[in-house]
Amino acid sequence: MNMENMVMVLNCFFMVWDLKVNLHKSNLYGVGVIYNQVEEIVMSTGCAPGKLPFKYMGLPVAENTSRV
């Protein structure tokens, strides 16, 4: 599924349940892809690009967290 379809699904989610996902406050992470591809997709969606590893609620998130 490409990102344009994902954005359309999120818009349908908003229309049905009246819960909106704010893409401008969202980050997009690419796992197993180069960062340049993430930056290209980000331009069409309005999300911010993100790099792994990052912390979520104080816990590290990376591609291979099972190894940590």
DSSP file (Angstrom, degrees, kcal/mol; ACC not computed):
  #  RESIDUE AA STRUCTURE BP1 BP2  ACC     N-H-->O    O-->H-N    N-H-->O    O-->H-N    TCO  KAPPA ALPHA  PHI   PSI    X-CA   Y-CA   Z-CA
    1    1 A M              0   0    0      0, 0.0     2,-0.1     0, 0.0     0, 0.0   0.000 360.0 360.0 360.0 128.1    0.0    0.0    0.0
    2    2 A N     >  -     0   0    0      1,-0.1     4,-1.7     4,-0.0     3,-0.3  -0.404 360.0-106.3 -86.0 168.6    1.5    3.4   -0.9
    3    3 A M  H  > S+     0   0    0      1,-0.2     4,-2.5     2,-0.2     5,-0.2   0.803 115.7  60.1 -68.1 -30.9    1.3    6.4    1.3
    4    4 A E  H  > S+     0   0    0      1,-0.2     4,-1.9     2,-0.2    -1,-0.2   0.919 107.8  46.8 -62.9 -40.6   -1.3    8.2   -0.8
    5    5 A N  H  > S+     0   0    0     -3,-0.3     4,-2.3     2,-0.2    -2,-0.2   0.887 110.0  53.7 -65.8 -38.0   -3.7    5.3   -0.2
    6    6 A M  H  X S+     0   0    0     -4,-1.7     4,-2.2     1,-0.2    -2,-0.2   0.905 107.5  50.2 -63.4 -40.7   -2.8    5.4    3.5
    7    7 A V  H  X S+     0   0    0     -4,-2.5     4,-2.0     1,-0.2    -1,-0.2   0.898 109.8  51.2 -64.1 -39.5   -3.7    9.1    3.7
    8    8 A M  H  X S+     0   0    0     -4,-1.9     4,-2.2     2,-0.2    -2,-0.2   0.889 108.7  51.4 -64.2 -38.8   -7.0    8.4    2.0
    9    9 A V  H  X S+     0   0    0     -4,-2.3     4,-2.3     2,-0.2    -2,-0.2   0.907 109.5  50.1 -63.7 -41.5   -7.7    5.6    4.5
   10   10 A L  H  X S+     0   0    0     -4,-2.2     4,-1.9     2,-0.2    -2,-0.2   0.870 109.3  51.5 -65.2 -35.9   -7.0    8.0    7.4
   11   11 A N  H  X S+     0   0    0     -4,-2.0     4,-2.2     2,-0.2    -2,-0.2   0.893 109.7  49.4 -66.9 -39.3   -9.4   10.6    5.8
   12   12 A C  H  X S+     0   0    0     -4,-2.2     4,-2.2     2,-0.2     5,-0.2   0.901 108.0  54.6 -63.6 -40.6  -12.1    7.9    5.6
   13   13 A F  H  X S+     0   0    0     -4,-2.3     4,-2.5     1,-0.2     6,-0.5   0.907 108.9  48.9 -56.4 -43.7  -11.4    7.1    9.2
   14   14 A F  H  X S+     0   0    0     -4,-1.9     4,-2.1     1,-0.2    -2,-0.2   0.918 110.8  49.4 -63.3 -44.8  -12.0   10.7   10.0
   15   15 A M  H  < S+     0   0    0     -4,-2.2    -2,-0.2     2,-0.2    -1,-0.2   0.857 117.4  40.5 -65.8 -34.6  -15.3   10.9    8.1
   16   16 A V  H  < S+     0   0    0     -4,-2.2    -2,-0.2    -5,-0.1    -1,-0.2   0.940 133.1  18.3 -80.0 -49.0  -16.7    7.8    9.7
   17   17 A W  H  < S-     0   0    0     -4,-2.5    -3,-0.2    -5,-0.2    -2,-0.2   0.412  93.7-125.4-108.1   0.2  -15.6    8.2   13.4
   18   18 A D     <  +     0   0    0     -4,-2.1     2,-0.5    -5,-0.3    -4,-0.2   0.817  68.3 129.9  58.6  33.0  -14.8   12.0   13.4
   19   19 A L        -     0   0    0     -6,-0.5     2,-0.4    -5,-0.1    -1,-0.2  -0.965  44.2-156.6-117.7 112.9  -11.3   11.3   14.8
   20   20 A K        -     0   0    0     -2,-0.5     2,-0.6    -6,-0.1    -9,-0.1  -0.722  10.5-143.7 -98.0 137.9   -8.7   13.1   12.8
   21   21 A V        -     0   0    0     -2,-0.4     2,-1.1   -11,-0.2     3,-0.1  -0.878  18.2-139.5 -94.0 120.1   -5.0   12.2   12.5
   22   22 A N    >   -     0   0    0     -2,-0.6     3,-1.1     1,-0.2     4,-0.3  -0.702  17.3-171.9 -83.7 101.9   -2.9   15.3   12.3
   23   23 A L  G >  S+     0   0    0     -2,-1.1     3,-1.0     1,-0.3    25,-0.3   0.781  80.8  63.7 -66.7 -27.0   -0.3   14.5    9.7
   24   24 A H  G 3  S+     0   0    0      1,-0.3    -1,-0.3    23,-0.1    -2,-0.1   0.715 107.2  43.4 -72.0 -18.7    1.7   17.6   10.4
   25   25 A K  G <  S+     0   0    0     -3,-1.1    -1,-0.3     2,-0.1     2,-0.2   0.383 101.4  94.1-100.5   1.8    2.4   16.4   13.9
   26   26 A S    <   -     0   0    0     -3,-1.0    22,-2.7    -4,-0.3     2,-0.3  -0.647  62.5-145.2 -97.8 151.1    3.1   12.8   12.7
   27   27 A N  E     -a   48   0A   0     -2,-0.2     2,-0.5    20,-0.2    -2,-0.1  -0.866   5.4-146.9-111.9 149.2    6.5   11.3   11.9
   28   28 A L  E     -a   49   0A   0     20,-2.6    22,-2.1    -2,-0.3     2,-0.4  -0.973  14.7-169.5-118.7 123.7    7.2    8.7    9.2
   29   29 A Y  E     -a   50   0A   0     -2,-0.5     2,-0.6    20,-0.2    22,-0.1  -0.908  11.5-146.7-114.1 138.3    9.9    6.1    9.8
   30   30 A G        -     0   0    0     20,-0.5     2,-0.6    -2,-0.4    22,-0.2  -0.920   9.0-164.4-106.3 123.3   11.3    3.8    7.2
   31   31 A V  S    S+     0   0    0     -2,-0.6     3,-0.1     1,-0.2    -2,-0.0  -0.928  79.8   1.7-107.0 118.7   12.4    0.3    8.3
   32   32 A G  S    S+     0   0    0     -2,-0.6     2,-0.3     1,-0.3    -1,-0.2   0.593 113.3  96.5  83.2  11.1   14.6   -1.4    5.8
   33   33 A V  S    S-     0   0    0     -3,-0.2    -1,-0.3     2,-0.0     2,-0.1  -0.893  80.6 -98.9-126.2 160.2   14.6    1.5    3.4
   34   34 A I    >>  -     0   0    0     -2,-0.3     4,-1.1     1,-0.1     3,-0.9  -0.450  32.7-116.2 -77.3 154.7   17.1    4.3    2.8
   35   35 A Y  H 3> S+     0   0    0      1,-0.3     4,-2.2     2,-0.2     5,-0.2   0.796 111.2  65.0 -63.2 -30.3   16.4    7.6    4.4
   36   36 A N  H 3> S+     0   0    0      1,-0.2     4,-1.8     2,-0.2    -1,-0.3   0.869  99.9  52.4 -61.5 -36.2   16.2    9.3    0.9
   37   37 A Q  H <> S+     0   0    0     -3,-0.9     4,-1.9     2,-0.2    -1,-0.2   0.884 107.9  51.1 -66.9 -37.6   13.1    7.2    0.2
   38   38 A V  H  X S+     0   0    0     -4,-1.1     4,-2.3     1,-0.2    -2,-0.2   0.918 108.4  52.0 -63.8 -43.1   11.5    8.3    3.4
   39   39 A E  H  X S+     0   0    0     -4,-2.2     4,-1.3     1,-0.2    -1,-0.2   0.868 108.1  51.9 -62.9 -36.8   12.2   12.0    2.6
   40   40 A E  H  X S+     0   0    0     -4,-1.8     4,-0.7     1,-0.2    -1,-0.2   0.915 111.9  45.4 -65.2 -43.4   10.5   11.6   -0.8
   41   41 A I  H >X S+     0   0    0     -4,-1.9     4,-1.0     1,-0.2     3,-0.8   0.868 106.7  60.2 -68.5 -36.0    7.3   10.1    0.7
   42   42 A V  H >X S+     0   0    0     -4,-2.3     4,-2.3     1,-0.2     3,-0.5   0.856  96.5  61.0 -60.9 -36.4    7.2   12.7    3.4
   43   43 A M  H 3< S+     0   0    0     -4,-1.3    -1,-0.2     1,-0.2    -2,-0.2   0.828 107.5  44.4 -62.4 -31.0    6.9   15.5    0.8
   44   44 A S  H << S+     0   0    0     -3,-0.8    -1,-0.2    -4,-0.7    -2,-0.2   0.654 119.4  40.0 -88.6 -15.1    3.7   14.0   -0.5
   45   45 A T  H << S-     0   0    0     -4,-1.0    -2,-0.2    -3,-0.5    -3,-0.1   0.741  95.8-125.0-106.2 -27.3    2.1   13.4    2.9
   46   46 A G     <  +     0   0    0     -4,-2.3   -20,-0.1     1,-0.3    -3,-0.1   0.444  66.0 130.1  92.8  -0.4    2.9   16.3    5.1
   47   47 A C        -     0   0    0     -5,-0.4    -1,-0.3    -6,-0.2   -20,-0.2  -0.308  61.9-109.4 -77.3 168.6    4.5   14.2    7.8
   48   48 A A  E     -a   27   0A   0    -22,-2.7   -20,-2.6   -25,-0.3     2,-0.2  -0.799  32.8-113.9 -96.4 143.4    7.9   14.8    9.3
   49   49 A P  E     -a   28   0A   0      0, 0.0     2,-0.3     0, 0.0   -20,-0.2  -0.517  34.2-165.6 -75.6 145.7   10.8   12.4    8.5
   50   50 A G  E     -a   29   0A   0    -22,-2.1   -20,-0.5    -2,-0.2     2,-0.4  -0.939   9.0-146.7-130.1 154.2   12.1   10.4   11.3
   51   51 A K        -     0   0    0     -2,-0.3   -22,-0.1     2,-0.1     0, 0.0  -0.933  30.9 -90.6-120.4 144.7   15.3    8.3   11.8
   52   52 A L  S    S+     0   0    0     -2,-0.4    10,-0.2   -22,-0.2     2,-0.1  -0.721  95.1  50.9 -88.6 145.5   15.8    5.2   13.9
   53   53 A P  S    S+     0   0    0      0, 0.0     2,-0.3     0, 0.0     9,-0.2   0.597  72.4 148.4 -82.2 158.8   16.6    4.8   16.7
   54   54 A F  E     -B   61   0B   0      7,-2.1     7,-3.4    -2,-0.1     2,-0.4  -0.918  42.8-110.5-143.8 170.5   14.2    7.1   18.7
   55   55 A K  E     -B   60   0B   0     -2,-0.3     2,-0.5     5,-0.2     7,-0.0  -0.900  21.5-169.5-110.3 135.8   12.6    7.0   22.1
   56   56 A Y  E >  S-B   59   0B   0      3,-2.8     3,-1.8    -2,-0.4    -2,-0.0  -0.979  80.7 -18.6-123.5 115.9    8.9    6.5   22.7
   57   57 A M  T 3  S-     0   0    0     -2,-0.5    -1,-0.1     1,-0.3    -2,-0.0   0.853 129.9 -52.3  53.7  38.0    7.8    7.2   26.2
   58   58 A G  T 3  S+     0   0    0      1,-0.2    -1,-0.3     0, 0.0    -3,-0.0   0.371 116.3 112.6  85.5  -4.4   11.3    6.8   27.4
   59   59 A L  E <  S-B   56   0B   0     -3,-1.8    -3,-2.8     1,-0.0    -1,-0.2  -0.844  70.0-115.9-104.4 137.7   11.9    3.4   25.7
   60   60 A P  E     -B   55   0B   0      0, 0.0     2,-0.4     0, 0.0    -5,-0.2  -0.483  25.8-164.4 -73.1 137.9   14.3    3.0   22.8
   61   61 A V  E     +B   54   0B   0     -7,-3.4    -7,-2.1    -2,-0.2     2,-0.3  -0.991  22.6 149.2-122.0 126.4   12.8    2.0   19.4
   62   62 A A    >   -     0   0    0     -2,-0.4     3,-0.7    -9,-0.2   -31,-0.0  -0.851  59.4 -92.5-144.5 177.7   15.1    0.6   16.7
   63   63 A E  T 3  S+     0   0    0      1,-0.3     2,-0.3    -2,-0.3     3,-0.2   0.886 122.6  29.7 -64.2 -39.0   15.0   -1.8   13.8
   64   64 A N  T >   +     0   0    0      1,-0.1     3,-1.3     2,-0.1     4,-0.4  -0.525  68.4 150.1-122.2  63.7   16.3   -4.7   15.9
   65   65 A T  G X   +     0   0    0     -3,-0.7     3,-1.0    -2,-0.3    -1,-0.1   0.725  66.4  70.8 -70.2 -19.4   15.0   -4.0   19.4
   66   66 A S  G 3  S+     0   0    0      1,-0.2    -1,-0.3    -3,-0.2    -2,-0.1   0.739  93.7  57.6 -69.0 -19.3   14.9   -7.8   20.2
   67   67 A R  G <         0   0    0     -3,-1.3    -1,-0.2     1,-0.2    -2,-0.2   0.680 360.0 360.0 -80.8 -18.1   18.7   -7.8   20.2
   68   68 A V    <         0   0    0     -3,-1.0    -1,-0.2    -4,-0.4    -2,-0.2   0.468 360.0 360.0 -81.8 360.0   18.9   -5.1   23.0
